[in-house]
Amino acid sequence: MIAKVRGTLDHKAPGEVIVDVGGVGYQLFTPLSVFYRLPEVGEPVTLLVYTHVREDSLQLFGFFDPAEKQAFLLLTGVSGIGPRLALNILSGMAAGELLGALRDGDVARLVTIPGVGKRLADRMIVELRDRIDALPDIAPAAADPGIRGDALSALVNLGYRRADAERAVRQVLSEGAAELETVLKEALRMLSR
C-alpha cells in the first residue's frame, strides 16, 4: 500500500495531480483544498495517500494533512459514500468545518455541499457522530480553544449533550463573547430554552 508520495509536482489541475517520483508519475485525486495549496509545477511536494483497490482499478487519493485524510476515511466508511463522493464532500467543506457540522447534527450546513442531499446528510450524522467524538485531534478550530474547551467541558459535566453544548458555545463565541464566564452564562441561557 502506498501511504505517502514525495517528489516533483509534474501536473496539477482541480481534483487531480501527477507527482514524479524518481521518473514514475503517480496520479492522485485530491480535494480542491489540496489544489489551492499546491506549489508551482516543477517544485517538490509531499502528499499523504490513501490507496483504493478494486477489482478493475487502483486509485490514489492525496491529502496535505492528516485531518483531511482522516475525514476522508470517515466519510468512505458511510454506506453510500465512495472515494469520489468523499472527495467531493471535502472539496465543498473544510475537514474541520465538516466534522463540526456532523457533531452538531447540522443538516442545513451539510446539504449546501454539492452531491449531499437531506437523506445522505442524515445518514452521515447518524453513522459518524460517535466516531467523531473519539477524534478530538481533528476537531474544528475555534478562536480561543481554551475558552471553547473549558466551556464545553463544564456544560457536558452539567449533563448537557455534547452536540447541544457545542452548538451553544459556537453560537455564543460567534457573537463575540471572549470571557469564559460570559460564554457559560450565555450558553446556559440558550440551553435552558
N, C-alpha and C positions, 0 to 999 in steps of 0.2 A: 504494500500500500504506500502511496506517495502522501507524505504528511506536510512537506514544505518544499518550495521551489525558490532557489536563489540564482539569479542570472541577470542577463541584459534584456531590457524591455525591447522586443522586436516589433511589436504591433499593438496598438490599443484602439479600442472602439467601445462605445457604450455597450456593456454586457459581456465583453469578451476581450481577452488579451492573449498575446503569444509571448512567452518568455524563453529566450535562447539560453540553454544550459549546456555549455560545452559542445555547441554545434547541433544540439537537438532542440527543436522548437516545441514547447508544451503549450497547448491551447487550454486556457482556463476560462470558465464562465464566471462572471463576477456581478455583484450588485452595483448599482450606479454609485453608491458611496465609495467604492474602491476606484472606479473610473476617475472621479473628481480628485482623488488624492495621488494618482499615479505620477511618476516623474516623466520627463520627456523621453521619447523613443531614443534608444541608444544608451540610456542611463541604467545603472544597476537597480534591481528591485528584488524584494523578498516577499513572498506571499505564503500564508498558511493554506493548506489544501485539504479538501475533502474529496476522496476518490469514490465515485459512484460506479459500481459494476453491475451491468445487466447482461442477460444472455447475448444480446446483439451489440452492446456498446460499452465503452469505458469512457467516462467523462470526469473531468477535473473541475472543481469549483474553488475559486481563490478568494481569500479574505486578508485584510491587513491586520486585524487584531483578533484575539481570542473571543471577545464578546460577540463579534459578528458571526464567527464560526459556530459558537455555542448556540446562538439564537437560530441559526440555520439548521443545526442538528435537532433542536427542539421542534422547530416547525415541521421538519420532514418526518417526525415521529407522530404527527397528527394524521389520522386517517383522511385520505383525500388530498393530501398535500405532498407533492413530489418535489424533487430538487428545483425544477424550473419555476414552479409557483412559489416556493420558498424564497428564491432569488428575487422574484417579482415583488413579494411582500417586503423584503429587506430593501429593495430599491425605492419603495413607496414610503417607508418609515424607518428612521434610525433604530438600531437594535435596542438602545436604552429606552426610547420612547415607546417602542413596540411592547417591550416587557412591562413597562408601566401601565400601558393600556390593557394588557392581558391581566395583570394583577388587579387592576381596578374593575375589571369586567366592563370596560368602556366600549360597547359595541359601536356606538356612533363614531368614535375615532377610528376603529378598525375598518369599518365599511368605506372609509374615504380612500383606502388603498385599492388601486385597480386590481380586479380579479377576486376581491373578497366581498362576498355578499353577507347578508344577515345570518344565514344558516351556518356558513363557514366560520364567521366570527364567533358565533355562539359555541360551535364545536371546539374552536381553538381555545376559548376561555375555559370551557369545561375540562378539556384534556390537559391543559398546560398550567393552570393556576397553581396547583400544588407543587408541580416540579419547579416552577419559577421561584417559589419561596425558599427552595433548597439551594438557590444560586445567588446569594447576596453580592458576590463579586461582580456581577454584570447588571446590577440594579441601575435604573436611570439616575444620573447625577442630579443633585439639587444645588441650589445656590449656596447653601451652607449645610453640608452634610451633618455637622454636629448637631445643630438645632433640629433638623429634619429627623435624624436618627433618635435623638433624645425624646422628641415629641411622640414619634411613632411608638417607641418602647413604652412610654408612660401610658399611652392610650390602649395599647394591647394588654398591658398589665392591669388596666382598669376593667378589662373584659370586652373591649370592642373588637370586632373582626378586623384583621389586618387590612383587608381591601378597603373597608369603610374608613378606617383610621388614615390610610394613605391618601384617599380621596380628599378627606377633610384637611389634612395637613398641606397637601399640594395646593388646594384652593386658598387656604389662609396665606401661604407663602407667596402665591401669585398676586395676592392683594397687597403685598408689601410689608407684611409683618416681619420683624427682624429679631425680636427677643423671644426666648423660649416661653416665658410666662404669657406673653401676648398670643403666641401661636397656640398654646394649650387652651387658654380661655376661649379663643375664637373657635378652635376645633371642637371643643366640648359643647359650645353653643350650637354649632352646626349638627353635631351627632345627636343632641338631645331632642331635635325637632321630630 
